[in-house]
Amino acid sequence: MVNFLDLKKINNRFLDEINSRIEKILDKGWYLQGEENEIFSKNFAEFCGTKYALGVANGLDALNLIIKASGFGVGDEIIVPANTYIATILAISQNGCTPVLVEPDINTYNINPDLIEEKITPKTKAIMVVHLYGQAVQMQKIWDLAKKYNLKVFEDSAQAHGAIYNNKRTGNLSDASAFSFYPGKNLGCMGDGGAITTNDEELFKKIKAIANYGSDRKYHHIYKGVNSRLDEIQAAILDIKLKHLDSDNQKRREISKFYRENIKNNKIILPKTYDEKAHVWHVFTVRTKNRDAFQEYLKNNDIQTIIHYPTPPHKQGAYKEWNNLSYPITEEIHNTIISLPISPVMTMDEISKVVEVVNGY
Ligand SMILES: *Cc1c(COP(=O)(O)O)cnc(C)c1O
């Protein structure tokens, strides 16, 4: 069986280091807002190239905090790709803002910058890009629009830790960026975790206070805040794994290249990248007409796959008000996409088997 993602195998590579660091934390007896968070946030900011980083409880909280701290709420519109994981859109709604959906580019699966301007209104406050499947959005046109209309730009970098656009990493391509460290992400912890990166000192201070019950110092509450923390054990695990993120991403790139060079089947559409550095291959998606039959065929040949994602946000029960709207490119992607196994611990045998089975379809 070729597993989609063997998390245990991924983490076992660092088990000794993780165990000894956890032991130190347990010995110290300090579980939240301590030294491990200080170390990890400093190292993660340095990795992304930003001035600041803050660990939070999960990726959805990171997105929520960015919007809340920016002061956006009821009546404000935020532009977002129609084909994202629902968290990006939920964070906008949960702040009372209106998500304005924009279709993706069928070649990159990222938001199509040429379709954004027609959606800008006097109520538009920000553009939230998503570096989907691990590929950094080509930001230049988005930066130009933001400048022209005086909008903020935010990133949902939950799938693209380490990807590079214009010599800068994701997390450093906008006013503020949200990361998730959900176990299956390219940088994943052993539970829930997330982070926010930014170069804006004022915004950072506000985010930090809001994440801590709105408090800028103990028992002094200046905002109606929330509680969103990364615990010390997760911060330590992430700090250990961060050192291997670039080499893990490189392995993903090599597998992706092997797939792209060796999968030869005219029923299968392979993913594309505009620049090898821009993509960290969080998932390796292919498209095919009879997707469900293809998935069944792969399963019968011992290859585990996942669909990212079967139903677009505008067709979900949570957004009944959008169910009759039509986003044809988004729908086409959701109807045809399927993710093949890719991970830094796959063996050459497993990689070859995937190619062989896909080519035999
Ligand atoms: C995983 C993910 C999130 C949410 O992260 P959680 O840590 O699960 O809250 C948000 N956006 C995208 C694009 C994701 O893939």
The ligand as a MOL file (V3000), in Angstrom:
LIG
                    3D

  0  0  0     0  0            999 V3000
M  V30 BEGIN CTAB
M  V30 COUNTS 15 15 0 0 0
M  V30 BEGIN ATOM
M  V30 1 C -5.2460 23.8760 6.6880 0
M  V30 2 C -5.7470 25.1260 6.1230 0
M  V30 3 C -6.3050 26.1420 6.9220 0
M  V30 4 C -6.7100 25.9430 8.3560 0
M  V30 5 O -5.7580 25.5430 9.2340 0
M  V30 6 P -6.1790 24.8870 10.6450 0
M  V30 7 O -4.8940 24.8620 11.3730 0
M  V30 8 O -6.7390 23.5430 10.3580 0
M  V30 9 O -7.1740 25.7880 11.2750 0
M  V30 10 C -6.6130 27.3520 6.3400 0
M  V30 11 N -6.4390 27.5590 5.0280 0
M  V30 12 C -5.9360 26.6020 4.2140 0
M  V30 13 C -5.7560 26.9180 2.7690 0
M  V30 14 C -5.5860 25.3510 4.7310 0
M  V30 15 O -5.1110 24.4070 3.9120 0
M  V30 END ATOM
M  V30 BEGIN BOND
M  V30 1 1 1 2
M  V30 2 1 2 3
M  V30 3 2 2 14
M  V30 4 1 3 4
M  V30 5 2 3 10
M  V30 6 1 4 5
M  V30 7 1 5 6
M  V30 8 2 6 7
M  V30 9 1 6 8
M  V30 10 1 6 9
M  V30 11 1 10 11
M  V30 12 2 11 12
M  V30 13 1 12 13
M  V30 14 1 12 14
M  V30 15 1 14 15
M  V30 END BOND
M  V30 END CTAB
M  END
